[in-house]
Amino acid sequence: MSLSPIYLLLGKFQREYLITPEKKHFIDIMGGNLLYAAGGSALWLEDKNEIGLVTRVGEDFPRTWITNLQNNNFNIEGINILPEELDLRSFRAYSDIRTSTTQDPIGHFAKLGITFPKSLLGYKDPNLNLDSSEILINISLRESDIPKNYQYANTAHLCAVDFMTHSLMPSVLRQLGITSITLDPGAGYMNPDFWDRLPSILPGLTAFLPSEGDIREFFKGKTEDIWEMIEMIGNWGAEIVVVKRGEKGQYIYDTAAKKKYEVPAYPSRMVDLTGAGDVFCGGFLVGYKKTFDPKEAVLHGNVAASFAVEGSGPFYANDVLPGLPQARLDRLRESIREV
């Protein structure tokens, strides 16, 4: 068992309220992009203690959830419990496998004939507002959130969180000696209003991992050419740009080599797409650490996501048969196409 984690994952925990495409409902379960990313990384690791989690939760966050993570061998030293309550509720309802909304929870529970959960009363969709470009919020991550025991890590991924966290933490991680840093941008700043600010977070990033929806939203009114967008991001400083395209797979741009690739999604039986992009990022991180090859990293992420969408929950992919992830990876490798 590793005493100090090798991989750092920085993101957010959430208390999830989910209505799946099959109309199954989950009420107040542990979720959030940090957990889904951890699930994607864990698929490729024998020792989950190599993964160090960094997040902020309130004193009202269920301690049993944190204990369960520890019992499953994740390194939890970076879970910072603040002396205040934090509203970490998250609601998502699917109308079909590809379409979901984070709004109108009362209406969605009513359609299913399910009693509206009291614990969701007063919920406001946190996704409606743009991020601040100047002010830290209570869940913004800070240098003090990283335990001393994490300073021996050499690889880190920043999940999609607020702009201030993404603006400040990459330099903090570099000062700790972390050489590979990947980042999934948040929807709260992938917006034309941040046109002058986004370039500041890109220099030195190993990989920038937006969804196609987010990158198109950011470039709205500038260009509709996806490769022009990707190359511009690379020119602003990201060594690798990977655009996550859901069931269509991924685009890869190697900035130094000026090479473009397309990878199809591994064909799997899709049940629930929740967190699939975060699972991808977690798998990508481990794949890159193992190979330092952007294509192989994408394959690791792609395969991890292919398992995750076959069920629900952050760790659904971790119950697969040994050898199956490698078999899918070897099969998918044949499908990479240079553009």
N, C-alpha and C positions, 0 to 999 in steps of 0.2 A: 504493500500500500504506500502510495506517495505521501510524504509528510507535507509537501508544499505543492500546490497545483501548478501544472504546466500551462493549462489553458484558462484564461479568464473570460468569463461571459458577464457583460454588464447590461442590465436592462430592467424590466419591471415585472413584478408579480401582480396578478389581478385576481379578483374574486369573480369568476365567470358565471354568467347566466346565458345559456346557449340553447337555441332551438335548431336542431340539425335539419338537413334537407329531408330526412326520413321522418321528421316531426317528433323525434325523441327530444326530451328536454332535460337539461342539467341545471340544477339550481345551486348557486353558491359553491362552486367547485374551484379548486386551485388551478390557476392558469396564468396567462401572461407570456409575452414574447421571450422572456428569459428562460422560462421552463421549456418552451417548445425548442428553443435553440439548444438547451442542455440535452433534450431528447435526441436531437440530430447529431450532436457530438458523441453522446454516449453509445450510439449504435456502432461506432467504429473504435471504441476503446474497451480494453479489458478491465481497466480500473477507473471507475467513475470519480474516484477521489482526485484524479488528475484535473478535474474540472472545478474551478473556483467560481462561485456565484457572487455577484456584487449587485446589491439592490437596496432600496429603502422601503420599509413597511411601517405601519403605525402600531401602536400598542394594542389595538383591537384586532390585529391580524392573528388568525388561529395558530397557536404555537404547535399544535399537533401536526400541522402541515409542514412546518420547518423540521420537526423531529422526524417525520417520515422521510424527508429528503436526506437527513443525516443517516438514518437507518438504511437508506439505499446507497450509501457511500459517497454522496456528493459532498464537496467541501462547502460548509455553510458559514464559515467565519465572516464572509463579506455580506451577510444578510444583516443590515443595520436596522434595529428596532428603535424608532423615534418615540420620545415621551409625549406623543399626541396621537389622536386618531387620524387616519388617512382614508379618504374615500377611494378605494381601489376597485370599485365595482365596474364590470364591463358586461354589456349586453350585445348579443348578436343573434339575429334570426335569419334563416335561409328560406327563400321562397322556392328555390331549386338549387341544384348542386353548384351553380356558378354565380348565383345572385344572392346577396345578403344585405342586411341593413342593421345599423346600430341604433335606430330610432323607434319610437312608439312601442315600448315593451308591453304596455297595458293592452294595446290592440292585438298584439301577437299572441299573448297568453289567452285573451278572450276568444280568438279564432279557434284555438285548440280546446276551449272549454276547460282550461286549467285555472285554478284559483291563483290570482296574482300573488306572488310571494311578498310577504310583508317586508322582508329584508331588502327589497328593491324599491320600496317607496321613496319618493323624492329623488330618484335617479335622474341625472342630467348627462346627456351624451358629451363626454370630454373631447370628442373628435371634431366638434363644430368650430372651434376657434383656432386661429393661427398662434404659433408659439411667440413668446417674447424673444427679442434678439439681444436683450440687455439684462433681464432680471432672472435670477435663479428662483425656481419654485421649490416647494417642499420635497418633491421627489427627484429634483435635479441631483445628479451624482456629483460628488466632490472628491478631492484628493484624500480627505480624511476617511472616506468610506472604504478605502482599500487597506485591508489588514497588512501588517508587516510580514506575515507569513506568506503573502501573495507576491512578494517582491522578487521571487525567483522564477516567476512565470516568464515565458518568452513570446507568447502568442495571445492575442486578445481580440474579442469581437464585441462591438458596441451595437446592441439591438436598437430598433427604432424607438428613440425617446425624444426628449425635447432638444431644441436647438442649442441651448446653453450647455447642456451636458456634452453634446457632440462638438461644440466649439472649444471647450476647456479640457476634456479628458484625454484626447489623443496625445497632447504634449505631456500630460501627467504620466501617461503610460510609457512614453518614450524615455522620460527621466528615470523610470524604474528599470530601464533596460529591455523593455519589450520591443522586439524588432519587427514583428508582423502584426499589423492592426487592420482589421476589417470593420466595415461600418455599413449598416442598413439605415438609410436616411428616414427620418420621421415625416409623416404626411403633414404635420403641423408646420413644416417649413419648406416642403417641396412644392413651392408656390411661386409664381412670378414676383411676388412682393419681396422675396429673398434673393432676387437675381444678383445683387451686389454683395451678398453675404455668404452664399453657399461656397464660392471658390475658396474662401479662407479656411475651410475645414478639410480641403482635399489634399494639399501638399503632404507627402509622406505616408499617405494611406496605402497599404498593400492592396486593398480591394474595396471598391465602392459598389454596393449591392442593392440598387433600387429595384422596385417593381416597375413594369412597363407603364402602369397607370400613373405612378408617382413621377417618373421622369418626363412623361408627356405633359403632365400638369405643370411641371416646372418650366418647360420650354413653350408653353402655350403662347401663341402670338409671335414666336421667334422662328420656329421651324417645325415641320411635321416629319422630317426625315430622321428616323430613329438612329441611324448610324452617324449622322451629323451630330446629334445630341451626345451620343456615346463618345465620339472622338473629342468633342469639346470638353467633356468631363475629364477625359484622360489628359488632355492638354493643360487642364487646370491643376493637375498634380497627382491624380490617382494612378498607381502603377497598373492596376487591373480594373476594368469595369465589367460587371456582370449584371445584365438586366434579366430579372426574373419574370417569366411570361406565363406562369401558371401551367395549364395543360399543354401549352405550346413549347415548353422547354425554356432554354436560356440563350441569350446572345453573350458572347465573350469578346472583350477587346483587350489585347495585350499592348499597352501603350508604347513600351520601348521597342518592341518588335514590329509595331504597327500591323498586327495580324488580327483578323476577325474570324470568329467561329460561331457556328450555330449547333446547339445540342437539343434534340427532341426530348420531351419528357418521357421517362420510362412508362410504358403503358401498364397501368394498374387499375384496379376496380375502385373508382372514387366513391367514397361514402361521406367524407367530411373534410373540407379544405381548410378548416380553422388551423391557423398556425403553420401551414405548410411552408410559407416563405421563411419563417424563423427556423424551422427544422432544416431547411436547405442551408441557411447560413451557418448553423451549428455543424452540419456535415462538411460544408465547404472549409471551415476553419481547420478541422482535423485533417482533411485531405490535403490542404495546402501545407500544413506543418510536416506531414509525412513525405511529401513529394516535391514541394516548391514548384509545382507545375499547375498553372491555372486551369488547364483542361481537366487534369485529374481531380483537382479540388472541386470543380463543377460536377464531375461525375459522382463524387462522394455526396455532395449536397443533393443532387438530383435523385439518387437512389434512396437516400434517407427520406426525402419527401415522398417518394413513390410508396413507401411503406406507411408513412404517417397518414396519408389521405385514405387509406383502406379502413380506418376506424376513427374513433374520437379520443381526444386527450393527449397531453404532451408526450407521454411515454408509450403510446400504443406501438410505435415502431420497435421498441426494445424487446418485444416478446417474439420476434421472428426466429425462425430456425437458424442455427449456426451454419455459416457457409452460404446462406441465401443472399445476403447483401453483396458478397464478393461475386457471386454468380451473376447477379443483375448488373453489377459494375462492369464485369468483363463483356457482357453482352452489349451494354449500352455504348461502350468505348468504340465499337465498330460504326456507330451512327454519327460520330462527330464529323461535321462538314466545315471546311474552311470556306469563307465567303469571299 
